[in-house]
């Protein structure tokens, strides 16, 4: 059993492929669910966050630590879903969050621009010229999101195990190819892949608990032991900040031990808390 992520652009028929694959394999199929859960963490309406995801990356900057919080909450929600195994995910940046998991088959679906233009014209009753402009703008914004939020170019084929062009093959053929591939032994869920997932999920849960106040922390986990440090190595921090971070982490379900990769520093007028106002 395994997990499949499908990266897609608008009108690339990627959603149809994902649903077909899920149906044939008997897997769950998720996309919008992740956005809904992230919206709850953000404490803003889902439709508002959804609008932000189709605008320039600067939109999230309107929220306090918006970029860091968005990435953290989406990552946590996705890892919680795939923990159940047997899942097809066709939402945002699944391949990015699951790079370290060996049992994840990463697919990119692309489509001929003129076919996409025809579909946009049909659905929106607009001119081909306007449809082409909208699609190119959408592609550009998706690429900007990948680069700004994750530091990756979603069009880079090296991120995927398979890239399928829905031009000369049908949705059914694409789904068949994916199903055949994911049945290969190297995509099976193993004890090792399960352990990697549990560690990734625990670190994601701790990071999500801390990110609103301490967005620059780096969190790793290994069998219940969580290590917390700064993005630029060990820091000297105030006692109360040290204690607060440690306490938040210790109260996350599944945490057995917290290792602080930072040093206590007695408060005085020279001490600066490096985590606030970043």
N, C-alpha and C positions, 0 to 999 in steps of 0.2 A: 504494500500500500504506500501511497506517496502523495505529494502535493504538486500542483501545476500552477504556474503563474503565466498569464497571458497579457502582454503589453500591446496596446493597440491605439490607433488614432481614431478620430471621428469618421464614421461611415467606412470603416475598414472591414466590417463584418466580424470583427473580433469577438463581440458579444455573442453573436450567433454561434461562432466556433466554440466558445467557452461553454455555452449551454448544451451544445451537441455533445461535446466531450464528457461533460458531467453526466448527461443522460446515459450515454453508452457505458460509462464506467460505474455508474451508480454513486457518483461523488456529489458532495454539496457544491453549490455554485454561489460565490459571494462577490460583491463589489460595493454597492451602496451601504451595506451593513457597516463597513469599516468607517465610512464617513459619518454615519449616524452616531457611532460610539465616540469618535473623536470630537464631534460637536457637543456631546454631553460633557466631556472632559473640559472643553473650552468654555462651557456654560454660555454658548450662543446658539441661536437657531440653526438647524442643519442647512436650511435653504441659504442662509447668509454665508455660511462657510462654503457651501457648494458654489455660490457665485464667486467667492474669492478665488477658488481653485481654477477658474477660467479667466481670471484677470492677470495683470502683471504681478510678479512676485512681491512688489512693494505693498500689496494689499495687506499681507500678514503683519507688516511693520506697524500697522495701526493698533495692533494689540500688543500688550506688554510681553516681550519675549515671544512674539507670535510665531516666528519661524521655528525656534527651538521647541516650543510647545507643540506646534502642529506636527513636526517630525516625530517627536517623542510619543504623542498620543496615537498617531496612526500606526507607528511601529508596534506599540503595545497591543492595540486592538487586533492587528493582523496576526501577530504571534499567538494571541489567545485563541483565535479562530482555527489556525492551522494545527494547533495542538491536538485537535480532534482527529487530524489526519483525513485522508480521502477528500481533498478539497481542490476545487478549481477557482483561482482568484483572478479576476480580470479588471482589477482596479488600478489605483495609482502606485507606481514604483514598487510592486511586489518583489521584483527581481533584486532591487536595491536592498530591501530589508532582509531578504533571505539568502544573501550571497554565500553565507558560511554554512548553509544547510545542504548536505550532499544528496538528500532525497527529494530535492525540488527540481522539477523540469521547467526551465525558463524558456518561454516562447515569445517571439515577436511576430505580430500579424501586420502586414502592410498591404496596401491596395493601390491600384492604378489611379492617378489623380483624376483623369477624365471620367472614370467610373464613379469616383467620389463626387465629382461635380454634378454629374447627372442625378445622383441620389439626392444631393442637397437641393437641386432645382426642383425635383419631384416633390420633396417633402415641404419645402418652404415657399414654393411658387415664386421664385426669384429668377433673375437673369443668370446665365452661365458666368458672366463676368463677375457679378457680385458673389456668386457661390464660390468661385475660385479664390476671390480675395478673402472671404471668410475662412475657408479651409486652410489657406496658407497662413493666415493670422493665427488660427487655432494651433496649427503645427508648431509655429514659432513660439507661441506662449507655452505649450507643453514642453518644448525643448528648454525654454528659459527656466521653467519650474525645476526640471531635472538638474540643470546646472547650478541654479541658485540654492535650492534646498538640499540637494544630495551630492553635488559636485560630479554628476554624471551626465552624459549625453545619451538620451533615451534612444537615439537613432544608431548608436554604436553597436554593431552586430556582435562584438566580442562579449557583450553582457549576457548573451542568450545562448542556449543550447541549439536552438533551431529558429530560423527566420523563414516565414512562409508568405509568399506573395499571392494574395487572393485575386488572381487575374486569369490564369490558365487552369487553376484547379478550383473545384467547388468547395463549399463549406463542409460537405460530407467527406470529401477527400482529405481536406486539411485535418478534420477531426480524427479520421482514421489513422493518418500518419502520427498524430500526437498520441493516440491510444496505443499504437504499436510500440512507440518509443518508450512511453512511460512504463510499459510492462517489462522493460529490460531490467535485469537484476540490480544494476548500479543505481536505480532510482527507488529501490525498495527501502522502506523505513526499517532501520536497524537499531540495535541498542545504542550504538555510537551516535547516530543521527538524533535519536530521542534525547540523549544526554545534552547534545549541543543545543537543541531546541529549548530544553528546560533551563539551561544556563542563560541563553539569549532572552527568554521570556522573563526570568527573574531580574536580570539587569534592566530590562525595559520597564518593568513594574516599578522598580526603585527609582529609575531615572524620571519616570512620569510623575512620581510622588514629589520629586525634588525640583523639577524643571521650572515651575512657576517662579520660585524664589532664587534658585541657584542653577541657572540655565547652562553654565559652562562646565559643569561637573562631568567627569568621565566615570562611568560605572561598569564594572565587569562582575561576573558571577561564576562560581565553580562549586557545584554540589552544595548549595546553600550558603556558601561563604561569599560575601559581597565586598569588593574592594572599591573604594571611592577616592578619587583624586581630581586634581585640576588638569585642564587641557595643556598646561605648560609645565607640568611637573609639580613636585611637592611645594605647598605654600605654607607660610606662617599665618594662622588665622586666630581670631579672638576665641576665647574659651566658650562664650555663649553660642557663637556660630558653629564651632566644632561640635558642641553638645547637641545643638538643634539638628544638624545634618545627620549625626549618628542616630539620634532618637527617631527621626522620620524613617530612616532606612530600617532600623530594627523592628519597626511596627508594620512593615510590609509583609504580607503573608508569604511564607516560604523561606524567609531569611533566618538562618541559624547563627550567623556570626557576621560582624561588620569590621572590616579593616580600613582604617582611615589613612590614606596616603597623603597626609598633611600634618602639620605640626601646630600644637597649641601655642598661643602667644598671649601673655598677660596683657590685659587691656591697658593702654595708655594713649596719650594724645597723638602719638606717632603711628599707632596701629590703624591700618586701613583694611576694611573687609573687601576682599577682591571679588566677591560673588555678587554684591548688590550693585544695582545701577549699571549693569553691563548691557 
